[in-house]
Amino acid sequence: MQHYNVFSFSLRAETLNFLQFTRRMLFAFPAGIFIRGRVRKNKRLNYILQFKELLQVRNNIEKGSFAYDTMLFKQSALQVFKNKSHLANLVCLAILFGDEFIDGIAQQHGKQNIQHILNTRNADFNLRSRQNGNRCELYYEFDICRVLPENVLNSVNTKYDISYKTFYGHLLFLLGEINAHLNKLSDKKQAEAAELICRVCNRCFDTYKADIHSFNSNYTLQNLLQYQKTKDDDIIQVLLTLRAVLLDKKQLQYQKQFASWSSMVRSMQLYDDMQDAAADCDFQMNALCYFAKNYCIIEWQWLQLNKPNIQKLSGLALHSTISLNMPASCILCYQYATNIAHTKLSWVQRKIQNYLWRKNWLGFNNVLLKPNAFCISEVMTKNDNSIPLKLHFIYKKVMQIDTGIVSEEMKLAFIIDIALFDDELRQCLFDNITLREKYFLSCCYLEYPVKEKAALANKLLSLYK
């Protein structure tokens, strides 16, 4: 809890940091916008980016790429125009898109059947590289269409509304794009990049195989932390090494800084865990599930009982349902993310972390999560949309937490976290706080002290007694 006291309400310090950051980004940011526009006009790449569900993934990859290139590797505006790291972005897209593919076929075909396929000794499922004349080629020795039964291949992935056979075709297209860009590199750089791409893709698949073969529902905190290290830290380190190769940077000069960037990604994984809890609870380690099972048994029982219905939800309806029914577990995830911010990240990284949480968890300015104004009454059992009733509903849900590790202040603070989902409640809150409080609550969302946030909750509640 002592980390919450690290937060500073100094507008002067915020302004100085912002001006320093703006000066560095003055020319690089317009260059990044130009390159993003040019890439999005690529007709070949739009074959894979046609799915609106990939828009958020693409946005995050583009923004992450710009942050790595300019803030970690100190690329100038002129260097940003060269777009040397595009191959790394394609690899990230392939990993994230491929992850949804293999998770989908595991659910469709069944865990035991996938185990049987993986145990087949004459099949090599790793990505390999070879020289094919003057070309370097990344390839898989197996063909998924010969591995999976026809009924699984023809079944439809509900998220993208395509069959898994078509899904596989899109992944092969991405592999072809990666090979095309790989062969634009010099021979030395090409060999290094090919080895790193194989390593990162195979490490990702190793975590999937571990989920299939070794998942134990009674995992410990140490197991969870090691899993996160393997899934996030190790993979991000390889991706950043790939980016260093593409940008002609000496990896050893930047190696020490890789850890803070992978910590930021780990923070993003926390809200992914929160929204994926229903799908993950019987399949892979998940931070929200761990906290619920070990510290909030009533919330764990609710999750187990409502898994099928939760998996049908999406966007803010999903996020608010999880927050209202698993408040103690969510509070512990928030604490974990806050601890990462205070102990691992720089000022700029904390701003990026807060921005991503606001956009991807709270839905600020995110049309994918919130195409229309969201009202918390959508997940309430009553139809009354009035502010007093919505506040009372949130208050009752949160204050019934019965665990010693969540204080009264933490409960009150979490009322604000839930109220921020609702457009009307958020506007009501912002209308009744100072501009200073509004700025820090918005731009320093995760770092905002529990005590201060609890005071805002009391202030809001007192307006509608």
C-alpha positions as CSV (number, residue, x, y, z in Angstrom):
1,M,0.0,0.0,0.0
2,Q,2.9,2.4,0.5
3,H,3.3,2.8,-3.2
4,Y,0.1,4.8,-3.4
5,N,1.9,7.6,-1.5
6,V,4.5,8.0,-4.3
7,F,1.9,9.7,-6.5
8,S,2.4,13.5,-6.7
9,F,-0.3,16.1,-7.4
10,S,2.3,18.5,-8.7
11,L,1.0,20.2,-11.9
12,R,4.4,21.8,-12.3
13,A,6.1,18.5,-12.5
14,E,3.5,17.2,-14.8
15,T,3.9,20.2,-17.1
16,L,7.7,20.0,-17.2
17,N,7.5,16.2,-18.0
18,F,4.9,16.9,-20.7
19,L,6.9,19.7,-22.3
20,Q,10.0,17.6,-22.4
21,F,8.1,14.7,-24.0
22,T,6.4,17.1,-26.5
23,R,9.7,18.5,-27.6
24,R,11.1,15.1,-28.3
25,M,7.9,14.1,-30.2
26,L,7.5,17.4,-32.2
27,F,8.7,15.9,-35.5
28,A,8.6,12.2,-34.8
29,F,4.8,12.1,-34.1
30,P,3.7,13.6,-37.5
31,A,6.2,11.1,-39.2
32,G,4.5,8.3,-37.3
33,I,1.0,9.4,-38.4
34,F,2.2,9.6,-42.0
35,I,3.7,6.0,-41.9
36,R,0.5,4.6,-40.2
37,G,-1.6,6.1,-43.0
38,R,0.6,4.7,-45.7
39,V,0.6,1.2,-44.2
40,R,-3.2,1.3,-43.8
41,K,-3.5,2.0,-47.6
42,N,-1.5,-1.2,-48.4
43,K,-4.1,-3.2,-50.4
44,R,-2.3,-6.5,-49.7
45,L,-2.2,-6.0,-46.0
46,N,-5.8,-4.9,-45.9
47,Y,-6.7,-8.5,-46.9
48,I,-5.9,-9.5,-43.2
49,L,-7.0,-6.1,-41.7
50,Q,-10.5,-6.3,-43.2
51,F,-11.9,-7.5,-39.8
52,K,-13.1,-4.7,-37.6
53,E,-12.3,-6.9,-34.6
54,L,-8.6,-6.6,-35.5
55,L,-8.8,-2.8,-35.5
56,Q,-8.0,-2.5,-31.8
57,V,-5.1,-5.0,-32.2
58,R,-3.7,-3.1,-35.2
59,N,-4.0,0.2,-33.3
60,N,-2.2,-1.1,-30.3
61,I,0.6,-2.6,-32.4
62,E,1.0,0.7,-34.3
63,K,1.2,2.8,-31.2
64,G,3.4,0.3,-29.4
65,S,5.7,0.3,-32.5
66,F,6.0,4.1,-32.4
67,A,6.7,4.1,-28.7
68,Y,9.4,1.5,-29.0
69,D,11.1,3.1,-32.0
70,T,11.1,6.7,-30.7
71,M,11.2,6.3,-26.9
72,L,13.3,3.2,-26.4
73,F,15.5,3.2,-29.5
74,K,15.5,7.0,-30.0
75,Q,14.6,7.0,-33.6
76,S,14.5,10.5,-35.2
77,A,11.6,11.7,-37.4
78,L,13.7,10.9,-40.5
79,Q,14.3,7.4,-39.3
80,V,10.6,6.9,-38.5
81,F,9.8,7.7,-42.1
82,K,11.9,4.7,-43.2
83,N,9.6,2.4,-41.3
84,K,12.3,-0.2,-40.7
85,S,10.4,-2.0,-37.9
86,H,7.4,-2.9,-40.1
87,L,8.5,-6.6,-40.1
88,A,8.3,-6.7,-36.3
89,N,4.8,-5.3,-36.5
90,L,3.8,-8.1,-38.9
91,V,5.2,-10.7,-36.5
92,C,3.2,-9.1,-33.6
93,L,0.0,-9.3,-35.7
94,A,0.7,-12.9,-36.7
95,I,1.3,-13.9,-33.0
96,L,-1.9,-12.2,-31.7
97,F,-4.1,-13.4,-34.6
98,G,-2.6,-16.9,-34.4
99,D,-3.2,-17.0,-30.7
100,E,-6.9,-16.6,-31.3
101,F,-6.8,-19.3,-33.9
102,I,-5.2,-21.9,-31.7
103,D,-7.3,-21.0,-28.7
104,G,-10.4,-21.3,-30.9
105,I,-9.5,-24.8,-32.3
106,A,-8.7,-26.0,-28.7
107,Q,-12.2,-25.0,-27.6
108,Q,-13.8,-26.4,-30.8
109,H,-11.9,-29.7,-30.9
110,G,-11.5,-30.3,-27.2
111,K,-8.4,-30.2,-25.0
112,Q,-7.8,-33.9,-25.0
113,N,-7.9,-34.1,-28.8
114,I,-5.4,-31.3,-29.1
115,Q,-3.2,-33.1,-26.6
116,H,-3.3,-36.2,-28.8
117,I,-2.3,-34.2,-31.8
118,L,0.6,-32.5,-30.0
119,N,1.8,-35.9,-28.8
120,T,2.1,-37.2,-32.3
121,R,5.8,-37.7,-32.7
122,N,6.1,-37.4,-36.5
123,A,4.7,-33.9,-36.5
124,D,7.0,-30.9,-36.0
125,F,4.9,-27.8,-35.0
126,N,7.7,-25.3,-34.7
127,L,8.4,-22.5,-37.1
128,R,11.6,-23.2,-39.1
129,S,13.8,-21.2,-41.5
130,R,15.7,-22.4,-44.6
131,Q,17.5,-21.1,-47.6
132,N,15.6,-21.6,-50.8
133,G,18.0,-20.5,-53.5
134,N,18.8,-16.8,-52.7
135,R,15.8,-16.5,-50.5
136,C,15.3,-17.1,-46.8
137,E,12.0,-18.8,-46.1
138,L,10.1,-19.3,-42.8
139,Y,7.9,-22.3,-43.0
140,Y,6.0,-25.0,-41.0
141,E,6.5,-28.6,-41.9
142,F,2.9,-29.6,-41.1
143,D,-0.3,-28.6,-42.8
144,I,-3.1,-27.9,-40.3
145,C,-5.7,-29.1,-42.9
146,R,-4.1,-32.6,-42.6
147,V,-4.0,-32.5,-38.8
148,L,-7.5,-31.4,-37.9
149,P,-10.7,-33.2,-38.8
150,E,-12.9,-31.6,-41.5
151,N,-15.7,-30.8,-39.1
152,V,-13.3,-28.6,-36.9
153,L,-11.9,-26.9,-40.0
154,N,-15.4,-26.1,-41.3
155,S,-16.7,-24.9,-38.0
156,V,-17.0,-21.1,-37.7
157,N,-15.1,-18.8,-35.4
158,T,-17.8,-16.6,-33.9
159,K,-15.6,-13.5,-33.4
160,Y,-14.6,-13.2,-37.1
161,D,-17.5,-15.2,-38.6
162,I,-15.1,-17.3,-40.8
163,S,-14.3,-21.0,-40.8
164,Y,-11.1,-22.2,-39.3
165,K,-10.0,-23.3,-42.7
166,T,-10.4,-19.7,-43.9
167,F,-8.8,-18.4,-40.7
168,Y,-5.7,-20.7,-41.5
169,G,-5.6,-19.2,-45.0
170,H,-5.2,-15.7,-43.5
171,L,-2.4,-16.9,-41.2
172,L,-0.6,-18.4,-44.2
173,F,-1.0,-15.0,-46.0
174,L,0.6,-13.3,-43.0
175,L,3.5,-15.7,-43.1
176,G,3.9,-14.9,-46.8
177,E,4.0,-11.2,-46.0
178,I,6.6,-11.8,-43.3
179,N,8.8,-13.8,-45.7
180,A,8.4,-11.0,-48.4
181,H,9.7,-8.3,-45.9
182,L,12.3,-10.6,-44.5
183,N,13.9,-11.0,-47.9
184,K,14.2,-7.2,-48.3
185,L,16.9,-7.3,-45.6
186,S,20.6,-7.7,-46.0
187,D,21.9,-11.3,-45.7
188,K,23.4,-10.8,-42.2
189,K,20.3,-9.0,-40.9
190,Q,18.0,-11.5,-42.6
191,A,19.6,-14.5,-40.8
192,E,19.4,-12.7,-37.4
193,A,15.8,-11.7,-38.0
194,A,14.7,-15.1,-39.2
195,E,16.2,-16.8,-36.1
196,L,14.5,-14.3,-33.8
197,I,11.1,-14.6,-35.5
198,C,11.3,-18.4,-35.2
199,R,12.3,-18.1,-31.5
200,V,9.4,-15.7,-30.6
201,C,6.7,-17.7,-32.5
202,N,7.9,-21.0,-31.0
203,R,8.0,-19.5,-27.5
204,C,4.4,-18.4,-27.9
205,F,3.4,-21.9,-29.0
206,D,5.3,-23.4,-26.0
207,T,3.1,-21.4,-23.6
208,Y,0.1,-22.8,-25.5
209,K,1.4,-26.4,-25.2
210,A,2.0,-25.8,-21.5
211,D,-1.7,-24.7,-21.2
212,I,-2.8,-27.8,-23.0
213,H,-0.5,-30.3,-21.2
214,S,0.3,-28.9,-17.8
215,F,-2.5,-26.6,-16.7
216,N,-3.2,-27.3,-13.0
217,S,-6.2,-25.4,-11.6
218,N,-4.5,-25.3,-8.2
219,Y,-1.6,-23.1,-9.3
220,T,0.2,-20.9,-6.8
221,L,1.1,-17.2,-7.0
222,Q,4.7,-18.3,-7.8
223,N,3.4,-20.4,-10.7
224,L,1.3,-17.5,-11.9
225,L,4.3,-15.0,-11.8
226,Q,6.5,-17.5,-13.6
227,Y,3.8,-18.0,-16.2
228,Q,3.5,-14.3,-16.7
229,K,7.3,-14.0,-17.0
230,T,7.4,-16.7,-19.7
231,K,4.3,-15.4,-21.5
232,D,5.1,-11.6,-21.4
233,D,8.7,-10.8,-20.4
234,D,10.5,-13.5,-22.3
235,I,8.5,-13.0,-25.5
236,I,8.7,-9.1,-25.4
237,Q,12.5,-9.3,-24.9
238,V,12.8,-11.4,-28.1
239,L,10.5,-9.0,-30.0
240,L,12.5,-6.0,-28.8
241,T,15.7,-7.7,-29.8
242,L,14.2,-8.3,-33.3
243,R,13.3,-4.6,-33.4
244,A,16.9,-3.6,-32.4
245,V,18.2,-5.8,-35.3
246,L,15.8,-4.1,-37.8
247,L,16.7,-0.6,-36.6
248,D,20.5,-1.3,-36.7
249,K,20.8,-0.9,-32.9
250,K,23.2,-2.7,-30.7
251,Q,21.0,-4.8,-28.4
252,L,23.3,-4.6,-25.4
253,Q,23.0,-0.8,-25.2
254,Y,19.2,-1.2,-24.6
255,Q,18.9,-4.5,-22.9
256,K,18.5,-3.0,-19.4
257,Q,15.5,-1.0,-20.6
258,F,13.7,-4.0,-22.0
259,A,12.4,-5.0,-18.6
260,S,10.4,-1.9,-18.0
261,W,8.7,-2.2,-21.4
262,S,7.8,-5.8,-20.8
263,S,6.4,-4.7,-17.3
264,M,4.1,-2.3,-19.1
265,V,2.9,-5.2,-21.3
266,R,2.3,-7.2,-18.2
267,S,0.0,-4.5,-16.9
268,M,-2.0,-4.7,-20.2
269,Q,-2.2,-8.4,-19.6
270,L,-4.1,-7.8,-16.4
271,Y,-7.1,-6.2,-18.0
272,D,-7.0,-9.0,-20.7
273,D,-7.2,-11.4,-17.8
274,M,-10.1,-9.6,-16.3
275,Q,-12.1,-9.7,-19.5
276,D,-11.0,-13.3,-20.4
277,A,-11.6,-14.8,-17.0
278,A,-14.6,-17.0,-18.0
279,A,-12.7,-18.5,-20.9
280,D,-9.4,-18.9,-19.0
281,C,-10.6,-20.3,-15.7
282,D,-10.4,-24.0,-16.9
283,F,-7.7,-23.5,-19.5
284,Q,-4.8,-21.3,-18.5
285,M,-3.5,-19.3,-15.5
286,N,-5.2,-16.0,-15.1
287,A,-4.6,-13.2,-12.4
288,L,-8.3,-12.4,-11.8
289,C,-9.1,-16.1,-11.4
290,Y,-6.2,-16.6,-9.0
291,F,-7.3,-13.8,-6.8
292,A,-10.9,-14.9,-6.9
293,K,-10.2,-18.6,-6.1
294,N,-7.7,-17.9,-3.3
295,Y,-9.2,-14.8,-1.6
296,C,-12.8,-14.2,-2.8
297,I,-14.5,-17.6,-2.9
298,I,-18.0,-16.2,-3.4
299,E,-16.7,-14.4,-6.6
300,W,-15.0,-17.6,-7.8
301,Q,-18.3,-19.5,-7.4
302,W,-20.2,-16.8,-9.3
303,L,-17.7,-17.0,-12.1
304,Q,-18.0,-20.8,-12.3
305,L,-21.8,-20.6,-12.3
306,N,-22.0,-18.0,-14.9
307,K,-19.2,-18.9,-17.4
308,P,-21.5,-19.6,-20.4
309,N,-23.4,-16.3,-20.1
310,I,-20.3,-14.2,-19.4
311,Q,-18.6,-15.5,-22.6
312,K,-21.6,-14.1,-24.6
313,L,-20.9,-10.6,-23.3
314,S,-18.5,-8.1,-24.9
315,G,-17.3,-4.5,-24.5
316,L,-18.3,-2.5,-21.5
317,A,-21.2,-4.8,-20.7
318,L,-18.6,-7.5,-20.1
319,H,-16.2,-5.2,-18.2
320,S,-18.9,-3.8,-15.9
321,T,-20.4,-7.2,-15.2
322,I,-17.1,-8.5,-14.1
323,S,-16.4,-5.4,-12.0
324,L,-19.8,-5.5,-10.3
325,N,-19.8,-9.2,-9.5
326,M,-16.1,-9.7,-8.8
327,P,-15.2,-6.4,-7.2
328,A,-12.6,-7.7,-4.7
329,S,-10.7,-9.7,-7.3
330,C,-10.7,-6.7,-9.7
331,I,-9.5,-4.4,-6.9
332,L,-6.5,-6.8,-6.4
333,C,-5.8,-6.7,-10.2
334,Y,-5.9,-2.9,-10.1
335,Q,-3.5,-2.9,-7.1
336,Y,-1.1,-5.1,-9.1
337,A,-1.2,-2.8,-12.1
338,T,-0.6,0.2,-9.8
339,N,2.3,-1.5,-8.2
340,I,3.8,-2.0,-11.6
341,A,3.3,1.7,-12.4
342,H,5.1,2.9,-9.3
343,T,7.9,0.4,-9.2
344,K,8.8,-0.4,-12.8
345,L,7.8,2.4,-15.2
346,S,9.0,5.9,-16.2
347,W,6.7,8.9,-16.4
348,V,6.2,8.4,-20.2
349,Q,5.5,4.7,-19.7
350,R,3.0,5.4,-16.9
351,K,1.2,7.8,-19.2
352,I,1.0,5.1,-21.9
353,Q,-0.2,2.5,-19.3
354,N,-2.9,4.8,-18.1
355,Y,-4.0,5.7,-21.6
356,L,-4.3,2.0,-22.6
357,W,-6.3,1.1,-19.4
358,R,-8.6,4.0,-20.0
359,K,-9.2,3.2,-23.6
360,N,-9.3,-0.6,-23.5
361,W,-10.8,-1.2,-20.1
362,L,-12.9,1.9,-19.3
363,G,-13.8,2.5,-23.0
364,F,-12.8,6.1,-23.2
365,N,-13.0,7.2,-26.8
366,N,-13.2,3.6,-28.0
367,V,-16.0,2.9,-30.5
368,L,-15.2,-0.8,-30.5
369,L,-16.0,-1.1,-26.8
370,K,-18.7,1.5,-26.8
371,P,-20.3,2.3,-30.2
372,N,-23.0,4.2,-28.3
373,A,-23.3,5.8,-24.9
374,F,-23.0,3.1,-22.2
375,C,-25.4,2.9,-19.2
376,I,-24.7,0.7,-16.2
377,S,-28.4,-0.2,-16.1
378,E,-27.8,-2.5,-19.0
379,V,-26.3,-5.0,-16.5
380,M,-28.6,-4.1,-13.6
381,T,-31.7,-6.1,-12.7
382,K,-33.8,-2.9,-12.7
383,N,-34.8,-0.7,-15.5
384,D,-34.5,2.6,-13.7
385,N,-31.7,4.7,-15.3
386,S,-31.6,7.4,-12.7
387,I,-28.3,8.5,-11.2
388,P,-29.3,7.8,-7.6
389,L,-30.4,4.2,-8.3
390,K,-27.3,3.4,-10.4
391,L,-25.0,4.8,-7.6
392,H,-27.0,2.8,-5.0
393,F,-26.7,-0.3,-7.0
394,I,-22.9,0.0,-7.5
395,Y,-22.5,0.9,-3.8
396,K,-24.4,-2.2,-2.6
397,K,-22.5,-4.5,-5.0
398,V,-19.1,-3.2,-3.9
399,M,-19.6,-2.7,-0.2
400,Q,-20.7,-6.3,0.3
401,I,-17.1,-7.5,-0.2
402,D,-16.2,-9.6,2.8
403,T,-12.4,-10.1,2.8
404,G,-9.8,-8.7,5.1
405,I,-7.4,-7.8,2.3
406,V,-9.8,-5.1,0.9
407,S,-10.2,-2.0,3.1
408,E,-13.3,0.3,3.2
409,E,-11.3,3.0,1.4
410,M,-10.5,0.5,-1.4
411,K,-14.1,-0.4,-1.7
412,L,-15.2,3.3,-2.0
413,A,-12.4,4.0,-4.5
414,F,-13.6,1.1,-6.6
415,I,-17.1,2.7,-6.8
416,I,-15.4,5.5,-8.9
417,D,-13.7,2.9,-11.1
418,I,-17.1,1.3,-11.9
419,A,-18.9,4.7,-12.3
420,L,-16.4,5.7,-15.0
421,F,-17.9,3.0,-17.3
422,D,-21.2,4.9,-17.3
423,D,-21.3,8.0,-19.5
424,E,-23.9,9.8,-17.3
425,L,-22.2,8.9,-14.0
426,R,-18.8,9.9,-15.3
427,Q,-20.1,13.3,-16.5
428,C,-21.8,13.8,-13.2
429,L,-18.6,13.1,-11.4
430,F,-16.5,15.4,-13.6
431,D,-19.1,18.2,-13.2
432,N,-18.6,18.1,-9.4
433,I,-14.8,18.0,-9.1
434,T,-12.1,20.5,-9.9
435,L,-10.2,20.7,-13.2
436,R,-7.1,19.5,-11.3
437,E,-8.9,16.4,-9.9
438,K,-10.4,15.7,-13.3
439,Y,-7.0,15.8,-15.0
440,F,-5.3,13.6,-12.5
441,L,-8.2,11.1,-12.3
442,S,-8.2,10.9,-16.1
443,C,-4.5,11.0,-17.0
444,C,-3.1,9.3,-13.9
445,Y,-6.0,6.9,-13.5
446,L,-4.1,3.9,-12.1
447,E,-1.8,6.0,-9.9
448,Y,-4.6,8.1,-8.4
449,P,-4.4,7.4,-4.6
450,V,-7.0,5.2,-3.0
451,K,-7.7,7.7,-0.3
452,E,-8.3,10.5,-2.8
453,K,-10.5,8.4,-5.0
454,A,-12.5,7.3,-1.9
455,A,-13.1,10.9,-1.0
456,L,-14.4,11.5,-4.5
457,A,-16.8,8.6,-4.1
458,N,-18.1,10.0,-0.8
459,K,-18.6,13.4,-2.5
460,L,-20.6,11.8,-5.3
461,L,-22.7,9.6,-3.0
462,S,-23.5,12.6,-0.8
463,L,-25.0,14.5,-3.7
464,Y,-27.7,11.8,-4.1
465,K,-28.6,10.6,-0.6
